[in-house]
Amino acid sequence: MKKIELVDVGPRDGIQSQAAIVNTSDKIKLISGLADSGVRRIEVASFVNPKRVPQMADVDLLIKNLPKIENTKYIGLVLNEKGLERALDTELDEINCATVATDTFCQRNQGKTSHEMMSSLVSMINLAKKNNRFFGVTIAAAFGCPFEGEVSPDRVVEIAKNLIGLGVDEISIADTIGVAVPTQVTELIYRLKPITGEIPLRLHFHNTRNTGISNVYAAIQAGVRIFDSSCGGLGGCPFAPGATGNVGTEDVLYLVDRMGFQTGISMTKLIETSNWLGQVIGQEMPSMVNKAGVFP
């Protein structure tokens, strides 16, 4: 219970939001730096239409050249059946799919309503199982939608129940546009915990309105032990207006380290990687701890 797992999604969620294209070799350096820091699960890319997300155009080349590092698992994001078929042709350790809690956002993100996406997930999960591949699902916009506003916890619980029935390996709850506050996080987790059972629950927060770290704390207090974060705090969804950075890996690491949890991640090496990434993309990282430095 004193261990927390951080899944760095920076190579995918962080980089996809950047205007200037990050080359493949720099992406590999970023992934290698994260692994060298001790991050053991890294979301490296997504299998999407490069016309819609140009930063992911090199996904096949990137995956072929990923460093082989013991006990490090690489995750690929898919949004539809075609993406899953591409991911299954690689040696990725895990596949994660996204669905959205609201119809409008789901249609803009994946070209389907939430109900239609759930139908697709039936065949996708079966195909992943047939190929003996780890398959998790993220419920995006679980706390709020940029197009439809508030999202009822009932809706998120309903989707989670359906996913559990289909036999997913992990469920992630995402505050895609950064609107959640700790009380909402606590309420939703307490409603999800009794139905998820042995299926791991993972939380994905954005810091758009400066509540990301407080939401991580609330989730920890409610019993969650797996969190997404992004090196340097980069992030954002191309299809969600106003969605800005994920919670920074350094910031979450500082919180959990000081709370007495073990992660196996070196803060010093992580900050070095974050500062290097800032130089590559030519901007200051949004996260706070990389500016303040290691303490004590």
Secondary structure, DSSP 8 states (H G I E B T S, - for coil): --B-EEEE-IIIIIGGG-SS---HHHHHHHHHHHHHHT--EEEEEEE--TTT-GGGTTHHHHHHT----TT-EEEEEE-SHHHHHHHHTS--SEEEEEEESSHHHHHHHHSS-HHHHHHHHHHHHHHHHHTT-EEEEEEETSSEETTTEE--HHHHHHHHHHHHHHT-SEEEEEETTS---HHHHHHHHHHHHHHHTTS-EEEEEB-TTS-HHHHHHHHHHTT--EEEEBGGG----TTSTT---B-BHHHHHHHHHHTT-B----HHHHHHHHHHHHHHHTS--S-SHHHH----
